[in-house]
Amino acid sequence: MLERFKVMDHEMENCMVCLEDFKSGDDAAARLPCTHVCHYHCILGWFVQNATCPVCRFSCTHASS
């Protein structure tokens, strides 16, 4: 399961899928089991075609359930 959380100031730089910066207070971030972070909606779209982390290719077969 994906961990959803709120982004705090300067906590992270950008989404690993769309490469856009996270905004402070954004509550649509998702942490993958490998600890990489993406926008929640971006990683769900990624998982439609891939079952791995977009950065390290860690298998996330059960992460989106």
DSSP file (Angstrom, degrees, kcal/mol; ACC not computed):
  #  RESIDUE AA STRUCTURE BP1 BP2  ACC     N-H-->O    O-->H-N    N-H-->O    O-->H-N    TCO  KAPPA ALPHA  PHI   PSI    X-CA   Y-CA   Z-CA
    1    1 A M              0   0    0      0, 0.0     2,-0.3     0, 0.0    63,-0.2   0.000 360.0 360.0 360.0 143.3    0.0    0.0    0.0
    2    2 A L        -     0   0    0     61,-0.7     2,-0.7    30,-0.1    30,-0.2  -0.585 360.0-131.3 -80.0 137.9    1.2    3.5   -0.8
    3    3 A E  E     -A   31   0A   0     28,-1.7    28,-2.9    -2,-0.3     2,-0.3  -0.812  22.2-158.7 -88.9 118.7    1.9    5.9    2.1
    4    4 A R  E     +A   30   0A   0     -2,-0.7     2,-0.3    26,-0.2    26,-0.2  -0.777  21.5 159.6 -96.3 143.8    0.2    9.2    1.5
    5    5 A F  E     -A   29   0A   0     24,-1.7    24,-1.4    -2,-0.3     2,-0.4  -0.971  40.8 -97.9-156.1 169.1    1.5   12.3    3.4
    6    6 A K        -     0   0    0     -2,-0.3     2,-0.4    22,-0.1    21,-0.3  -0.786  37.0-125.8 -95.5 133.6    1.6   16.1    3.5
    7    7 A V        -     0   0    0     19,-3.1    18,-3.2    -2,-0.4     2,-0.2  -0.637  24.4-157.0 -81.0 130.0    4.7   17.8    2.1
    8    8 A M    >   -     0   0    0     -2,-0.4     3,-2.0    16,-0.2     4,-0.4  -0.583  41.4 -60.9 -99.5 167.5    6.4   20.2    4.4
    9    9 A D  T 3  S-     0   0    0      1,-0.3    -1,-0.2    -2,-0.2    14,-0.1  -0.203 117.4 -12.1 -50.3 128.2    8.7   23.1    3.5
   10   10 A H  T 3  S+     0   0    0      2,-0.1    -1,-0.3    12,-0.1     3,-0.1   0.655  94.5 128.8  55.2  20.6   11.8   22.0    1.6
   11   11 A E  S <  S+     0   0    0     -3,-2.0     2,-0.3     1,-0.2    -2,-0.1   0.911  77.8   4.8 -70.3 -41.2   11.2   18.4    2.5
   12   12 A M        -     0   0    0     -4,-0.4    10,-0.2     1,-0.1    -1,-0.2  -0.938  59.6-143.9-140.8 160.9   11.5   17.2   -1.1
   13   13 A E        -     0   0    0     -2,-0.3     9,-1.2     1,-0.3     2,-0.3   0.929  68.0 -16.2 -93.3 -57.7   12.4   18.7   -4.4
   14   14 A N  B     -C   21   0B   0      7,-0.3    -1,-0.3    23,-0.1     7,-0.2  -0.975  65.1 -89.2-152.2 163.6   10.3   17.1   -7.1
   15   15 A C     >  -     0   0    0      5,-2.7     4,-1.2    -2,-0.3    23,-0.2  -0.501  31.1-138.8 -70.1 136.4    8.0   14.3   -8.2
   16   16 A M  T  4 S+     0   0    0     21,-1.3    22,-0.1    -2,-0.2    -1,-0.1   0.547  98.7  42.3 -77.0  -7.0   10.0   11.3   -9.7
   17   17 A V  T  4 S+     0   0    0      3,-0.1    -1,-0.1    22,-0.0    21,-0.1   0.848 129.4  19.3-101.6 -58.1    7.3   10.9  -12.4
   18   18 A C  T  4 S-     0   0    0      2,-0.1    -2,-0.1    21,-0.0     3,-0.1   0.614  90.5-137.1 -91.3 -12.8    6.4   14.4  -13.7
   19   19 A L     <  +     0   0    0     -4,-1.2     2,-0.2     1,-0.2    -3,-0.1   0.563  55.0 139.9  66.9  11.3    9.5   16.1  -12.3
   20   20 A E        -     0   0    0      1,-0.1    -5,-2.7    -6,-0.1    -1,-0.2  -0.565  59.5 -99.8 -81.6 150.5    7.5   19.1  -11.1
   21   21 A D  B     -C   14   0B   0     -7,-0.2    -7,-0.3    -2,-0.2     2,-0.2  -0.367  33.3-117.7 -66.3 145.0    8.3   20.6   -7.7
   22   22 A F        -     0   0    0     -9,-1.2     2,-0.4   -10,-0.2   -12,-0.1  -0.597  27.7-132.3 -76.0 146.3    6.3   19.6   -4.7
   23   23 A K    >   -     0   0    0     -2,-0.2     3,-2.3   -14,-0.1   -16,-0.2  -0.825  27.4 -99.6-100.7 142.2    4.4   22.6   -3.1
   24   24 A S  T 3  S+     0   0    0     -2,-0.4   -16,-0.2     1,-0.3     3,-0.1  -0.368 111.8  21.1 -58.3 131.7    4.5   23.1    0.6
   25   25 A G  T 3  S+     0   0    0    -18,-3.2     2,-0.3     1,-0.3    -1,-0.3   0.351  83.9 148.7  88.5  -5.5    1.3   21.8    2.2
   26   26 A D    <   -     0   0    0     -3,-2.3   -19,-3.1   -19,-0.2    -1,-0.3  -0.466  27.2-171.6 -62.2 121.6    0.6   19.5   -0.8
   27   27 A D        +     0   0    0     -2,-0.3    -1,-0.1   -21,-0.3   -21,-0.1   0.178  65.7  84.7-103.4  18.3   -1.2   16.5    0.7
   28   28 A A        +     0   0    0    -24,-0.1    12,-3.9     2,-0.0    13,-0.3  -0.153  60.0 122.0-111.2  37.9   -1.1   14.4   -2.5
   29   29 A A  E     -AB   5  39A   0    -24,-1.4   -24,-1.7    10,-0.3     2,-0.4  -0.746  42.7-160.2 -99.3 149.5    2.3   12.9   -2.1
   30   30 A A  E     -AB   4  38A   0      8,-3.1     8,-2.2    -2,-0.3     2,-0.5  -0.996   7.3-149.7-131.9 132.9    3.0    9.1   -2.0
   31   31 A R  E     -AB   3  37A   0    -28,-2.9   -28,-1.7    -2,-0.4     6,-0.2  -0.894  17.9-143.1-102.1 126.3    6.0    7.3   -0.7
   32   32 A L    >   -     0   0    0      4,-2.9     3,-2.4    -2,-0.5   -30,-0.1  -0.369  30.7-101.2 -80.1 163.9    6.8    4.0   -2.4
   33   33 A P  T 3  S+     0   0    0      0, 0.0    -1,-0.1     0, 0.0    26,-0.1   0.775 126.6  56.0 -56.8 -26.3    8.1    1.0   -0.5
   34   34 A C  T 3  S-     0   0    0      2,-0.1     3,-0.1    24,-0.1    26,-0.0   0.439 120.5-113.1 -84.9  -0.2   11.6    1.9   -1.8
   35   35 A T  S <  S+     0   0    0     -3,-2.4     2,-0.1     1,-0.3    -1,-0.0   0.355  71.7 136.6  82.0   0.9   11.2    5.4   -0.2
   36   36 A H        -     0   0    0     -5,-0.1    -4,-2.9     1,-0.0     2,-0.4  -0.474  46.0-137.7 -71.6 153.0   11.1    7.3   -3.5
   37   37 A V  E     +B   31   0A   0     -6,-0.2   -21,-1.3   -23,-0.2     2,-0.3  -0.920  28.5 161.4-123.0 139.4    8.3   10.0   -3.5
   38   38 A C  E     -B   30   0A   0     -8,-2.2    -8,-3.1    -2,-0.4     2,-0.2  -0.911  49.5 -82.5-141.2 166.1    5.9   11.0   -6.2
   39   39 A H  E  >  -B   29   0A   0     -2,-0.3     4,-2.3   -10,-0.2   -10,-0.3  -0.554  45.3-123.8 -65.1 142.2    2.6   12.8   -6.6
   40   40 A Y  H  > S+     0   0    0    -12,-3.9     4,-1.9     1,-0.2     5,-0.2   0.928 110.4  46.7 -57.7 -48.0   -0.1   10.3   -5.7
   41   41 A H  H  > S+     0   0    0    -13,-0.3     4,-1.6     1,-0.2    -1,-0.2   0.827 110.7  54.2 -66.9 -30.6   -1.9   10.8   -9.0
   42   42 A C  H  > S+     0   0    0      2,-0.2     4,-2.2     1,-0.2    -1,-0.2   0.931 109.2  45.8 -67.8 -45.4    1.3   10.6  -11.0
   43   43 A I  H  X S+     0   0    0     -4,-2.3     4,-2.5     2,-0.2    -2,-0.2   0.848 109.2  55.3 -71.2 -31.9    2.3    7.2   -9.5
   44   44 A L  H  X S+     0   0    0     -4,-1.9     4,-0.6    -5,-0.2    -1,-0.2   0.924 110.1  46.8 -63.7 -41.6   -1.2    5.8  -10.0
   45   45 A G  H >X S+     0   0    0     -4,-1.6     3,-0.8     1,-0.2     4,-0.5   0.891 111.4  51.7 -63.2 -40.2   -0.9    6.7  -13.7
   46   46 A W  H >X S+     0   0    0     -4,-2.2     4,-1.9     1,-0.2     3,-1.3   0.906 104.0  57.5 -61.4 -43.2    2.6    5.1  -13.8
   47   47 A F  H 3< S+     0   0    0     -4,-2.5    -1,-0.2     1,-0.3    -2,-0.2   0.656  89.5  74.1 -67.2 -15.3    1.3    1.9  -12.3
   48   48 A V  H << S+     0   0    0     -3,-0.8    -1,-0.3    -4,-0.6    -2,-0.2   0.876 117.8  16.5 -62.3 -36.0   -1.2    1.5  -15.1
   49   49 A Q  H << S+     0   0    0     -3,-1.3     2,-0.3    -4,-0.5    -2,-0.2   0.588 129.6  44.4-112.6 -14.4    1.7    0.5  -17.4
   50   50 A N     <  -     0   0    0     -4,-1.9    -1,-0.2    -5,-0.1     0, 0.0  -0.966  49.3-162.5-134.7 147.6    4.6   -0.3  -14.9
   51   51 A A  S    S+     0   0    0     -2,-0.3     9,-3.4     2,-0.1     2,-0.3   0.003  71.4  77.9-114.5  26.5    4.8   -2.3  -11.7
   52   52 A T  B    S-D   59   0C   0      7,-0.3     7,-0.2     8,-0.2     6,-0.1  -0.883  90.7 -87.8-132.4 162.1    8.1   -0.8  -10.6
   53   53 A C     >  -     0   0    0      5,-2.0     4,-1.3    -2,-0.3    -2,-0.1  -0.475  34.9-132.5 -63.8 137.3    9.5    2.4   -9.1
   54   54 A P  T  4 S+     0   0    0      0, 0.0    -1,-0.1     0, 0.0   -11,-0.0   0.642 101.7  39.1 -69.1 -12.2   10.2    4.9  -11.8
   55   55 A V  T  4 S+     0   0    0      3,-0.1    -2,-0.0     0, 0.0   -38,-0.0   0.874 133.2  12.0-100.4 -56.2   13.6    5.6  -10.3
   56   56 A C  T  4 S-     0   0    0      2,-0.1     0, 0.0     0, 0.0     0, 0.0   0.463  90.1-123.5-108.8  -2.8   15.1    2.4   -9.0
   57   57 A R     <  +     0   0    0     -4,-1.3     2,-0.1     1,-0.2    -6,-0.1   0.695  47.5 168.1  66.3  20.6   12.8   -0.2  -10.6
   58   58 A F        -     0   0    0      1,-0.1    -5,-2.0    -6,-0.1     2,-0.3  -0.442  46.1-102.9 -60.7 136.4   11.9   -1.7   -7.2
   59   59 A S  B     +D   52   0C   0     -7,-0.2    -7,-0.3     1,-0.1     3,-0.2  -0.495  43.1 174.3 -69.0 123.5    9.0   -4.1   -7.7
   60   60 A C    >>  +     0   0    0     -9,-3.4     3,-1.4    -2,-0.3     4,-0.6  -0.178  25.3 139.7-120.0  37.3    5.8   -2.4   -6.5
   61   61 A T  T 34 S+     0   0    0      1,-0.3     3,-0.2   -10,-0.2    -1,-0.1   0.821  82.2  30.4 -55.2 -36.0    3.3   -5.1   -7.5
   62   62 A H  T >4 S+     0   0    0     -3,-0.2     3,-0.8     1,-0.1    -1,-0.3   0.375  96.9  92.4-103.6   3.1    1.2   -4.8   -4.4
   63   63 A A  T <4 S+     0   0    0     -3,-1.4   -61,-0.7     1,-0.2    -2,-0.2   0.815  83.1  50.9 -69.7 -31.8    1.9   -1.1   -3.7
   64   64 A S  T 3<        0   0    0     -4,-0.6    -1,-0.2     1,-0.2    -2,-0.1   0.497 360.0 360.0 -88.2  -1.9   -1.1    0.3   -5.5
   65   65 A S    <         0   0    0     -3,-0.8    -1,-0.2    -4,-0.0    -2,-0.1   0.478 360.0 360.0 -86.3 360.0   -3.7   -1.9   -3.8
